Amino acid sequence: MKKLSKNQWIYIAITTTVFIALMLVAAFLDLEISNAIYNTKSILGNLGNVLGTLPTMLFIPLLGATIFVKNFPKLNKNWKTAVKIGGVIITFAGYISLFVWAKKYLIQKDLFLMYFYIVFFSIILTAFNIYIFTKLSSTFIDKFFIVLMFFAIVAIITGLLTQIFKFLFARQRYRTMVDSFYENNQEALAGYWIGKDAFRPWYIPNSIFKPKYSTSEYRKIFKNIDSGAFMSFPSGHTSSAGVSFALIILPRLSKKFNKNKWVFWLIPAVITILTGISRVLYGAHFFSDVVAGGFLSLGIAVLSRYIILKKRPSLENCFDDEISVKVLDEHI
């Protein structure tokens, strides 16, 4: 892979400038923005709450099935068996996670034998998924594996860094500062309600510079009502939605995709921006939280793509039929 071109450096400079500008705006207007648009009944707000984490979950069962059917010629028989078992486990775990997500966000109530149904249908879908993938060509599986592994890399790094930052900043969510969120818990919060005084700007890591009011008793009360009360920065839903930026690997893998590469940037951008707006509307995050979450996943996707293609330059355009088989046999 060649060094960054002049245009690429310009894009990096523009993106960095936009990020810094948005975070500076948030440093002064975070609370005002939330006060202006907070609306838990908003359709968009609820949609983002439901669908924000979906991109990071959909690829898991696909990755597991791909691992099961993919041929790893350099592995011995025992390791190949272990890999296939791992593929089944990943596929099954992916469907379990998907059904648990559906139960939490779509059903939102306990049904008779719900968890039995989750396990049962996860087994059925795992078997069906793997069966379908066994019917696909090995060349397609090899190509698909590259894309799914890139998604996995972006998702894992994004998720890990998001949780580290959440722990470091320990920022209180906006929704824990408004009466409507605790309308049924006013008695429990008596004596601890501090309203706007609970707001802290994004640039203060609260786990290091702890506010005076944030006693263990204060935190316990809010956590009992909202387990994620102090996990506002950055937005996990937005960074999860931003995992869809892994799609930007495709234009570099094929000239056919590269002709319309803007599509692979636009779709993730729309998903991430809509999710970010919805999280602010819902009161789950401040403006700075979603900006940080979105740019975090974008940065990881871009950096990961650069490193991978620099280490394996032969992957460039490897989806094109005339060179794909040779490249995939040598490097995958």
C-alpha positions in Angstrom: 0.0 0.0 0.0 1.3 3.4 -0.9 1.8 6.3 1.5 -1.0 8.6 2.2 -1.8 10.9 -0.7 -2.2 14.6 -0.5 -6.0 14.3 -0.8 -6.0 11.7 2.0 -4.1 14.1 4.3 -6.6 16.8 3.4 -9.5 14.5 4.3 -7.8 13.7 7.6 -7.3 17.3 8.4 -10.9 18.2 7.6 -12.2 15.3 9.7 -10.0 16.2 12.6 -11.0 19.9 12.4 -14.7 19.0 12.3 -14.3 16.8 15.4 -12.4 19.4 17.4 -14.9 22.1 16.4 -17.9 19.9 17.5 -16.2 19.1 20.8 -15.5 22.7 21.4 -19.2 23.5 20.7 -20.2 20.8 23.1 -17.9 22.1 25.8 -20.1 25.2 26.0 -23.5 24.0 24.8 -23.8 20.4 25.9 -26.4 21.0 28.6 -28.3 23.6 26.5 -28.7 21.2 23.6 -30.0 18.4 25.8 -32.5 20.8 27.4 -33.7 22.0 24.0 -34.4 18.6 22.3 -34.9 16.1 25.2 -38.0 14.1 24.3 -38.3 10.4 25.4 -41.5 10.0 23.3 -39.7 10.9 20.1 -40.0 8.2 17.4 -36.4 8.8 16.3 -35.2 8.8 20.0 -36.7 5.4 20.6 -35.6 4.0 17.2 -32.0 4.8 18.1 -32.3 3.2 21.5 -33.5 0.0 19.8 -31.3 -0.2 16.7 -28.1 1.5 17.8 -26.2 -1.7 18.8 -27.6 -3.8 16.0 -24.7 -3.4 13.5 -22.3 -5.0 15.9 -24.5 -8.0 16.5 -25.6 -8.9 13.0 -22.2 -9.9 11.7 -21.4 -12.3 14.6 -23.5 -15.3 13.5 -22.3 -14.7 9.9 -18.7 -14.7 11.1 -19.2 -17.9 13.0 -20.8 -19.7 10.1 -18.0 -18.5 7.8 -15.3 -19.8 10.2 -17.1 -23.2 10.3 -17.1 -23.7 6.5 -13.8 -22.0 5.7 -10.8 -24.1 4.8 -7.6 -23.3 6.8 -5.0 -25.3 4.9 -2.1 -24.6 7.2 -3.9 -26.1 10.3 -3.6 -29.7 11.2 -6.7 -31.9 11.6 -7.2 -31.3 15.4 -6.9 -27.6 15.0 -9.4 -27.6 12.1 -11.9 -29.5 14.3 -11.4 -26.9 17.0 -11.9 -24.1 14.6 -15.2 -25.6 13.3 -16.4 -26.1 16.9 -15.5 -22.5 17.6 -17.4 -21.4 14.5 -20.5 -23.2 15.8 -20.1 -21.6 19.2 -19.7 -18.1 17.7 -22.8 -18.6 15.5 -24.9 -19.8 18.4 -23.7 -17.1 20.7 -24.5 -14.5 18.0 -28.1 -15.7 17.7 -28.4 -15.9 21.5 -27.3 -12.2 21.7 -29.6 -11.2 18.9 -32.6 -12.8 20.6 -31.7 -11.4 24.0 -31.4 -8.0 22.3 -34.9 -8.5 20.8 -36.4 -9.4 24.1 -34.9 -6.4 25.8 -35.8 -3.8 23.2 -38.7 -5.2 21.2 -40.7 -7.3 23.6 -39.7 -5.7 26.9 -41.7 -8.1 29.0 -41.3 -11.7 30.3 -43.1 -14.4 28.4 -43.6 -18.0 29.4 -40.5 -20.0 28.7 -38.9 -17.0 26.9 -35.4 -18.2 27.5 -36.2 -21.7 26.3 -37.5 -20.2 23.1 -34.4 -18.1 22.7 -32.1 -21.2 23.0 -34.3 -23.3 20.8 -34.5 -20.9 17.9 -30.9 -20.0 18.3 -30.0 -23.7 17.7 -32.3 -23.9 14.7 -30.9 -20.7 13.1 -27.4 -21.8 13.9 -27.9 -25.1 12.0 -29.7 -23.4 9.1 -27.0 -20.7 8.8 -24.2 -23.2 8.8 -26.0 -25.4 6.3 -26.5 -22.5 3.9 -22.9 -21.5 4.1 -21.8 -25.0 3.3 -23.5 -24.5 -0.1 -21.5 -21.4 -0.9 -18.3 -21.5 -3.0 -14.9 -21.6 -1.1 -13.8 -18.4 -3.0 -16.9 -16.5 -1.8 -16.3 -17.7 1.8 -12.7 -16.6 1.7 -13.7 -13.2 0.5 -16.6 -12.9 3.0 -14.2 -13.9 5.8 -12.0 -10.9 5.1 -14.9 -8.5 5.4 -16.3 -10.1 8.6 -12.9 -10.2 10.3 -12.5 -6.5 9.6 -15.9 -5.9 11.2 -14.8 -8.0 14.1 -11.5 -6.0 14.6 -13.3 -2.7 14.4 -16.1 -3.9 16.8 -13.7 -5.3 19.4 -11.4 -2.3 19.5 -14.3 0.1 19.5 -16.1 -1.7 22.2 -13.0 -2.0 24.4 -12.1 1.7 24.1 -15.7 2.8 24.7 -15.8 0.9 28.0 -12.4 2.2 29.1 -13.5 5.8 28.4 -16.8 5.3 30.1 -15.0 4.1 33.2 -12.5 6.9 33.1 -15.0 9.7 32.6 -17.8 8.2 34.7 -20.1 11.0 33.4 -23.7 11.2 34.7 -26.4 10.8 32.0 -28.7 13.7 31.2 -31.8 11.7 31.8 -30.8 11.2 35.5 -31.0 15.0 35.9 -34.6 15.5 34.9 -37.8 14.9 36.8 -39.6 13.0 34.1 -37.1 10.1 34.1 -37.6 9.5 37.9 -41.3 10.3 38.1 -41.9 7.0 40.0 -38.9 7.3 42.2 -39.1 10.7 43.7 -39.2 9.4 47.3 -36.1 7.3 46.8 -34.2 10.4 45.5 -35.3 12.7 48.3 -32.4 14.7 49.6 -30.2 13.8 46.6 -31.7 15.7 43.8 -29.3 18.3 42.5 -30.6 19.0 39.0 -28.1 20.9 36.9 -25.5 20.8 39.6 -24.9 17.1 38.5 -23.7 18.3 35.0 -20.1 18.0 34.3 -18.4 19.0 31.0 -17.1 16.2 28.8 -13.4 17.1 29.3 -13.4 16.3 33.0 -12.6 12.6 33.8 -14.8 12.1 36.9 -13.1 8.9 38.1 -10.0 11.1 38.7 -11.5 14.5 39.5 -14.5 13.4 41.5 -17.2 16.0 42.2 -17.8 16.7 45.9 -21.5 15.6 45.8 -20.6 12.2 44.2 -20.5 10.2 47.4 -20.9 6.4 47.5 -24.4 6.8 48.8 -25.3 9.2 45.9 -23.9 6.9 43.3 -25.7 3.9 44.8 -29.1 5.5 44.7 -28.8 6.5 41.1 -27.3 3.1 40.1 -30.2 1.3 41.7 -32.6 3.1 39.4 -30.4 3.3 36.4 -27.5 0.9 36.2 -25.8 3.0 33.6 -26.3 6.3 35.3 -22.6 7.1 35.2 -21.7 5.8 31.8 -22.6 8.7 29.6 -19.2 9.5 27.8 -18.8 8.3 25.1 -22.0 7.0 23.7 -21.9 3.2 23.3 -24.9 3.0 21.0 -23.3 5.6 18.7 -19.9 3.9 18.6 -21.7 0.6 18.0 -23.6 2.1 15.1 -20.3 3.5 13.9 -18.9 0.0 13.6 -20.8 0.0 10.2 -17.8 2.2 9.0 -16.1 -1.2 8.6 -17.8 -1.1 5.2 -15.1 1.3 4.0 -12.8 -1.8 3.5 -14.9 -2.9 0.5 -13.8 -0.2 -2.0 -10.2 -1.1 -1.3 -10.9 -4.8 -2.0 -12.4 -4.4 -5.4 -12.3 -1.9 -8.2 -16.0 -2.5 -8.8 -16.8 -1.2 -5.3 -14.3 1.6 -5.6 -16.3 3.2 -8.5 -19.0 4.1 -6.0 -17.0 4.3 -2.8 -18.9 7.3 -1.5 -21.8 4.9 -0.8 -19.7 2.9 1.7 -19.0 6.1 3.6 -22.5 7.6 3.3 -24.5 4.7 4.7 -22.4 4.3 7.9 -22.4 8.1 8.3 -26.2 8.2 8.1 -26.6 5.3 10.5 -24.2 6.8 13.0 -25.6 10.3 12.8 -29.2 9.2 13.2 -28.3 7.0 16.2 -26.4 9.9 17.8 -29.3 12.3 17.4 -31.7 9.7 18.8 -29.5 9.2 21.9 -29.5 12.9 22.7 -33.3 13.1 22.1 -33.7 10.1 24.5 -31.7 11.8 27.2 -29.2 8.9 27.3 -26.3 11.1 26.2 -25.1 14.6 25.7 -24.1 16.0 22.3 -20.4 15.5 23.2 -21.0 11.9 24.1 -22.4 11.0 20.6 -19.8 13.0 18.8 -17.0 11.2 20.6 -18.6 7.8 20.1 -19.1 8.3 16.4 -15.7 9.7 15.6 -14.1 7.0 17.8 -15.5 4.2 15.6 -14.7 6.1 12.4 -11.1 6.6 13.5 -10.7 3.0 14.4 -12.2 1.8 11.1 -9.9 4.1 9.1 -6.8 3.3 11.1 -7.4 -0.4 11.1 -7.9 -0.4 7.3 -4.7 1.5 6.8 -2.7 -0.9 9.0 -4.1 -4.0 7.5 -3.6 -3.0 3.9 -0.1 -1.7 4.7 0.8 -5.1 6.2 -1.0 -7.1 3.5 -0.8 -4.9 0.3 -1.8 -7.9 -1.8 -5.3 -7.7 -0.4 -5.8 -4.5 -2.4 -8.4 -5.3 -5.1 -8.2 -9.0 -4.1 -12.0 -9.4 -4.8 -11.4 -9.0 -8.5 -11.9 -12.4 -10.0 -8.6 -12.6 -11.9 -6.4 -12.3 -8.8 -8.7 -13.3 -5.9 -7.9 -17.0 -5.7 -4.1 -16.6 -5.7 -4.2 -13.8 -3.1 -6.6 -15.6 -0.8 -4.6 -18.9 -1.0 -1.4 -17.1 0.0 -2.6 -14.8 2.8 -5.8 -16.2 4.4 
